[in-house]
Amino acid sequence: MTMLRLNPSQRTALSETTRDLANLVFGALVLSQFIGDRGWSWWQVTLRSALWLALVSCALAIEREW
């Protein structure tokens, strides 16, 4: 299996982009709770928080060179 080799600047850029994506996803999904037709759902908030945590963890793993 071939691994992707990134230089330090590429790794930093990918890590920052992944963190930005995590924040956008979390913000959009939390905002949807307020403007949606359904009521507040703790299950969805928990799931979305876990998604945010997973994306941030991936970003940190990328930054540390796996």
FENGI-V850658 format. One line per field, one symbol per residue. phi: phi as a letter, one per 20 degrees, with the letter a starting at -180 (. if undefined). Layout:
phi=???
//
This chain:
phi=.eeeddfgfffffffffffffffffffffffffedffeffcffffffffffffffffffffffeml
//
